[in-house]
Amino acid sequence: MRIHLHTGLKKMCSQLQAAMSSLIDVFHSYSGREGDKYKLNKLELKNLLKEELSELLSASKDPMVVEKIMNDLDENQDGQVDFQEFVVLVAALTVACNEFFIVCEESCKQEHPGPKKN
């Protein structure tokens, strides 16, 4: 049984706090399966990406995508991704998704303009 240090976050009810708690839960549900419980090794990261971000991962045609992500995230070059490095990935993906949806929204408005206001 895994004891979570952030149990108190679950009692908080804002969406952002729930999202923070989910990030922590997801990271720790994959970390430590094979080694350091506070870090993801390459296989753990690959499993996390395949299970949690499968749509984004499958969009890439590059068979080396996991290795490239690992190299980009592993700032201290220890062959593992710690929570801080993981959050950098999630933040970058979140920014990219936000930008994508803004572009889509703008494109949709141009293709289907609403009624003109007087």
N, C-alpha and C positions, 0 to 999 in steps of 0.2 A: 504494500500500500504506500502510495506516494503522499507525502505531506506537503501541502502548498503553503509557501510563506505569504502569499497574497490573499489568503482566505477572506480577510476583511474587505477586500475590493468587491467580492460577490454580494455583500450586503448593501453596497452603494448602488443607486439605481439609475444614474445617468447613462446615456448611450455611450459616451466617451469612456466612462469608467468600465462599462461592460466590455467595450472593445479592447481596452488595455488588459483586462483580466483574460479575455480570450487569447490575445497574443501570448501572454505568459503561459496559459494552459497548453496552447498548441506547441510552443517551443519545447516545454518540458515533457510533453507526451512523446516527443521523438528523441530528445537528448538523453544521453546516458544509457542507451540500450546496449552499447558496446564498450563504453569507457566512461570518460568524465561526464557526470550527470548534469553539468552546467554548460556543456558544449555539444555541438553537433559535429560528428566526423562526416566524411564525404558520403558514406552510405546513408547515414541518418538524414543528412540534408537532401539527398536524392529522394529518399522515401517521403520526406515532408513535402517536397516540391511536387512529387507525383500524386500524393494523396490530397494535398490542400490547395494546390495551384495547377491542377491538371490541365485546365483549359488554356492557361497562359503558357505552360510548358509545351503542350502539344502544338501550339501555334508556331513555335520555332521549329524550323527544319534542320537546325544544326544539331548533329548527334553529340557534340561536345558542349552543349549548353550548360549542363550541370557543372562540368569542370570549369568552364569560364565564370559561371556565377560564383563558384567556390573560390577561385583565384581572386575575383574582384572583391568579394566580401572579407576574405581572410587577410585583413590589414596587417596583423602581426606575424603572418606567415608561419603559424604553428600547425597548419594542416587541419584546423578545426574552426568552426564558427561559433562564437559566443553569443549571448543574448543581444548585446549591443550591436554586433555585426549583423545579426539577423534582423533587428529593427531597422537598420539602414536599408536592407533589401525591401522590407515591407513598406517603408516610407517612400522609397523610389518608385515602387510599383503603384502605390496609392496616388502619387503625383501624376504618373503616366496615365493612369485610369481617369483621373479627374480631367486632365488635359484632353484626353480622347473624348470624353462625354461632352465637354464644352464645345469642341469642334463639331461633334455630331449635332448638338443642339443648335448651333449657329447655322450649320448646313441645312438642317431641317426647317429652320425659320426662313431661309432664303428660298427653299424649294416650295414651301407652303406658307406664304405670308398670310397673316390674319386680316380681318377686315380693316379698312383704312379708318382712322379716327379723324373727325372734323375738328 
